[in-house]
Amino acid sequence: MTTQRPHIFITLLLTIFVLTSCMETKTSDAKDTYKYWAGTNPPSDIELMKGQYWQSAHWTKEYIMYLKFKPTEEWWTEFLKQNYISPDKDNWTLPSDAPTWFKPTDNSIRYSGGDDFDQGSRYFRDTITGICYIYEIQL
């Protein structure tokens, strides 16, 4: 009887691990979207408006994120600098699965990441209102 307990415990532990690591993450809450994306609560100097986040159950952290928010000028400038994001002049098409609220205005400057591996992530900032949109994809 005592030799079965470790086997049962190990089987139970492995089952819990497999089940919890195989669950995708989804939310349409702006605060939760920011937390999943950034790994921390949003700072007080940004106003979150809308969000949508999906993360695969795979251990490689594949995700698609949409966020609408209004940061301070300082926050946005530092975000662009830290992530090597610069204005984008290439053609870009809004993904067909974008939420209905994800509509950067004609007054927006479009940015893209600074690396050679472009999966389509784009960053927008309205020059009049300061409202920003982020579409980020990592597959």
Sequence and secondary structure as in RCSB ss.txt:
>XXXX:A:sequence
MTTQRPHIFITLLLTIFVLTSCMETKTSDAKDTYKYWAGTNPPSDIELMKGQYWQSAHWTKEYIMYLKFKPTEEW
WTEFLKQNYISPDKDNWTLPSDAPTWFKPTDNSIRYSGGDDFDQGSRYFRDTITGICYIYEIQL
>XXXX:A:secstr
 TTHHHHHHHHHHHHHHHHHHT  EEE  HHHHHHHHHSS   TTEEEEEEEEEE SSTT  EEEEEEEEE HHH
HHHHHHHTT EE  S     TT  TT    TTEEEEE SSS   S EEEEETTT  EEEEEEE 
